[in-house]
Amino acid sequence: MKLTRTLKFNPALFGVIPLVNVLFLVVFFFALSSRFVLQPGMAVTLPASSFTLNPRSDAQIISVTAAPVPAIYHRDQRVSLDELRQHLAQTKVKERAVILKADKNTPYELVVQITDEALKLGFSVVLATGSEGK
């Protein structure tokens, strides 16, 4: 007895069905993830700590490079330590804060000198250093 199938499969369907499945998953993913993008955000309340900092809106940014001769930059201009002291003294901002960005190999003495000058003028200082991933 010879059995024959009554239902014939088209071989092209074996390539189309996985494609339709993947397209459905992509549309489903974008439909669900778009709701998260349109919502404004999530409120996060950090626990009280003496180490947390408030956001700095009017902070003065000072960059120090670690070239063979270290350079100090304030307001996108190269300045000496004396000029930096004058710039900071003339600064009229409500929130007196300095963000000191120093390269990894910047001399520590220079960072301390800049920090001392800013603290003498009544600024709060936040140190930001870069790290190289190896």
C-alpha positions in Angstrom: 0.0 0.0 0.0 1.4 3.3 -1.0 0.5 6.3 1.2 0.4 9.8 -0.3 0.0 13.1 1.4 -3.1 15.1 0.8 -1.5 18.3 2.0 1.3 19.7 -0.2 3.9 22.0 1.5 5.4 24.7 -0.6 9.2 24.8 0.1 9.2 28.6 -0.1 7.2 28.7 3.2 10.2 27.3 5.1 12.1 30.6 4.4 9.2 32.9 4.8 7.8 31.7 8.1 11.0 32.5 10.1 11.2 35.9 8.4 7.7 36.7 9.4 8.5 35.6 13.0 11.5 37.9 13.2 9.6 40.8 11.8 6.8 40.3 14.3 9.3 40.2 17.2 11.0 43.4 16.0 7.6 45.2 15.7 6.6 43.9 19.1 9.9 45.1 20.7 9.6 48.6 19.2 5.9 48.8 20.2 6.8 48.1 23.8 10.0 50.1 24.1 8.5 53.3 22.6 6.4 53.7 25.7 9.5 54.0 27.9 11.0 56.6 25.6 8.0 58.8 25.6 7.7 58.9 29.4 9.6 61.7 31.0 11.6 59.7 33.4 11.8 58.1 36.8 12.3 59.9 40.1 15.1 58.6 42.1 15.7 59.6 45.7 19.2 58.9 47.0 19.7 58.1 50.6 21.2 60.9 52.7 24.9 60.9 52.7 27.6 63.5 53.4 29.4 62.4 50.2 26.6 63.2 47.7 26.9 66.4 45.7 24.2 68.7 44.3 24.2 69.3 40.6 26.5 72.3 39.7 24.9 74.7 37.2 27.3 77.7 37.3 30.5 75.8 38.1 33.8 77.1 36.8 35.6 74.4 34.9 39.4 74.3 35.2 41.3 71.8 33.0 44.9 70.8 33.7 46.9 68.9 31.1 49.8 66.5 31.9 52.0 67.3 28.9 55.8 67.6 29.5 54.9 71.2 30.7 51.5 71.1 32.5 49.0 73.7 31.3 46.0 75.2 33.0 42.9 76.1 31.0 40.0 78.2 32.2 37.2 79.3 29.9 38.9 77.7 27.0 42.0 79.9 27.4 45.4 78.9 28.6 46.2 80.8 31.8 48.9 80.8 34.4 48.3 80.2 38.1 48.3 84.0 38.8 45.9 84.7 35.9 43.6 81.9 37.2 43.5 83.5 40.6 42.5 86.8 39.0 39.8 85.2 36.9 38.3 83.4 39.9 38.4 86.6 42.0 36.5 88.4 39.3 33.9 85.7 38.9 30.4 86.9 40.0 28.3 83.8 40.2 25.7 82.8 42.7 27.0 79.3 43.3 30.8 79.4 43.8 31.9 76.0 42.6 34.9 74.8 40.7 35.2 71.5 38.8 38.9 70.7 38.4 39.6 68.3 35.6 43.1 66.9 35.7 44.8 64.3 33.5 46.0 61.1 35.0 49.7 62.2 35.0 49.2 65.8 36.2 51.6 66.8 38.9 49.9 66.5 42.3 51.5 69.7 43.5 49.8 71.7 40.8 46.4 70.2 41.6 46.9 71.1 45.2 47.9 74.7 44.4 44.8 75.3 42.2 42.6 73.7 44.9 44.1 76.0 47.5 43.6 79.1 45.5 40.0 78.2 44.8 39.3 77.4 48.4 40.9 80.7 49.5 38.5 82.6 47.2 35.5 80.8 48.7 34.8 78.2 46.0 33.9 74.6 46.7 36.1 72.3 44.7 35.1 69.0 42.9 38.0 67.0 41.5 37.4 65.1 38.3 40.2 62.9 37.0 40.3 60.7 33.9 41.2 57.0 34.0 42.6 55.0 31.1 41.2 51.6 30.6 43.9 49.0 29.8 
